[in-house]
């Protein structure tokens, strides 16, 4: 199982380190990552494996969002089932 993690906000040092450390903390393995800086804005999308999460998916998503708020960026986590369901429509 996989999830898509998005991180957006004003660019500053350490965003990738913070997000990847938070993923590792809960056992999410980053399998792909894309990031860019658009003028002063940071945008990143990560594909993470979530089979070995140390907490439930909802708790992981809430923890990532809370950490993002503390750091001053927006972090959203979406389960791959959302994308698979949209594909079937």
Secondary structure, DSSP 8 states (H G I E B T S, - for coil): -EEEEEEEEE--TTHHHHHHHHHHHTT-EEEEEEEEEETTEEEEEEEEE-TT-SS-HHHHHHHHHHHHHHHTSEEEEEEHHHHHHHHH-
